């Protein structure tokens, strides 16, 4: 309840962050419960419980078994984030996820006027490239350097403001 009240703005997203959720070998994206547009303390508490329960859902257990992940040694935090309504959203890979080439970032744009997949130079802005994409590139480089591994950044843009929604290792 206190976490929900501290956000002071509704609605919020309630989502999982398990210790064994993401690694370079597998990603549990979509395996655990997420609840969007939570607008009351009661609904937030219910969503938190559903997130914790989803750590051992049939879907998560099956996925974990397939990849040899021991869920019994896992724990799960639950995050609450302010919901944004993006003008554009997508994913930035700080390495080409298909070829493994670190000489190209791959930017997937899932909505907005530039819907599609783009290849970005990790170090130089190309003519016509948006300021937001330059910000994403810069953030990606900083995260790669800090974490010393390639990252997947899920992002959203509202009114020229870039938001990181989730960061995880690039999955094979």
NORQUI-V736506 format. One line per field, one symbol per residue. psi: psi as a letter, one per 40 degrees, with the letter a starting at -180 (. if undefined). A space follows every 10 residues. Layout:
BEGIN
psi=???
END
This chain:
BEGIN
psi=dddddddeii iihhiigidf dhiedihehe dihhhifhei dddddddddd dddedfiddd ddddddefhg ddeiihihih ihhigidiia hhheihedde heehihhhhe iaefhahihi hdehhihehi dddddddddd ddddddefii ihhhiihhfe hhhhdihiih h.
END
